[in-house]
C-alpha cells in the first residue's frame, strides 16, 4: 500500500482549497457585517427567499446541527432571521431571512460572485464546466459512501 502523502491526498487538498476560497469572501462579510463563515452560509441558503427548516439548512450546507443551531441563534439575536412554526408540521420551525437579513444577502451575493469570477480567472469555459462536473461527481460519490457507512472494507 502506498504511503500517505498529505499534500497529494484528495480530501486534504479539497479542504485546503475550500478554506482558501471561503476565506477570500469571508474577509469582506466579516469586516462589513460581522458574520462568521457559518452565518454567511446560512444567509446564503436562505437568500433564495424560501423558508426552510434547520435540518434542510444542514443538508444544503453539509454543516452539522450544532453549527447550524449556533449560527441561527446568532443571526436571530441580530434580527437577521426569523422562525415560525411550519403550517404542515407543528413540531418543525421554518427559518427565513428578515428584511435586514435579505438586505445583507443582496449586498454580499454580488461580492461572492465577483470573488468566484476572480478565482476562476484563467480557466477556460470548458475547464469551468469540467470542474463543475467533477465536483458534482465527487459530491454524489461522497453521498453514496456516507449512506453506506463509508463503504470501507
Beta strands, then each sheet from edge to edge (+ up, - down):
strand 1: 81-85
strand 2: 93-97
sheet 1: 1+ 2-
end
